[in-house]
Amino acid sequence: METKIEKVLKILEEEIVAAEGCTEPIALSYAAAKARRILGTIPNKVDVFLSGNIIKNVKSVTIPNSEGMIGIEPAIAMGLIAGDDKKELMVISDTTHEQVKEVRNFLDKKIIKTYVHPGDIKLYIRLEISNDEDNVVLEIKHTHTNVTQILKNGKVLLSQVCNDDDFNSSLTDRKVLTVKFIYDLAKTIDIDLIKPIFQKVVNYNSAIAEEGLKGKYGVNIGKMIVDNIERGIYGNDVRNKAASYASAGSDARMSGCALPVMTTSGSGNQGMTASLPIIKFAAEKNLKDIKNEVIEVAKNSMEATKNIIATKGRASYLGERSVGHIDPGAMSSYLMIKTICENI
């Protein structure tokens, strides 16, 4: 039987993962790559059914390694032509220039047709691809790599039970996460158990923030804040520097930068928002003097989510039922902040 610590480590592995680019288009690339591998060849017919939330989050985002392509069809084509589904949310990380040319040629055929899925599930992807002989249907629900159904020529290859009203139904049981347990664990956990994953958080998220400050990405909010600090328009304080760091990471990520990000609760921007201000704060200050204060503020903020009705993200599925439970993303963020403070 799993211990509580083992369950927490599994939860952290589920919630804090590496992803390249915005997670929604990458999820489409992942689904397409997996479906193509099962089909065994590049399809000549592609129908995709998406929830409105997926459509909203994909349609205007630059896809990494695509040489500037944007939107649903390029995300799917990138997965079909260049994807390796075994890499999950790093699925198109090894795309070559020649493959990008193949993707553009494939898109010119205009065989990818997109439809709105009529259900209430916020994260829903269903791909139906075929060639002249075979067809594959692949479905993803709730989380970006949670494949719930695979059919090939009508034969069921995978059918995973998934409660449409509970996105956590396919994940490790979160009931272990009581307020008391989280509080006690944060004070006593062996840091070496969680240091590897949070070291990646520091390394990956810092790298993309630095890239966002150097390069031209979107409207360069992060760089603009730094410029205004240097011109004396904004104060030269750690608050503005932290804001510039987090903004720069998001600038780069949403504009197709190929550097990976460690996500939190399915969101790269949330992962950077939870980590980069703390990383920058620690770099600017003597962490030994203020780390306990930072940890305490993060803990209090986490505990405050227990009394808030979730209206955003995956927790919004629960609505009023979320009251009385700490938000999983807040818990992950707290552990991330605590680990960063204790190890920088």
Summary of the structure (lengths in Angstrom):
residues: 344
radius of gyration: 21.0
end to end distance: 34.5
largest distance: 67.3
contacts: 1175
relative contact order: 0.13
helix: 57%
strand: 13%
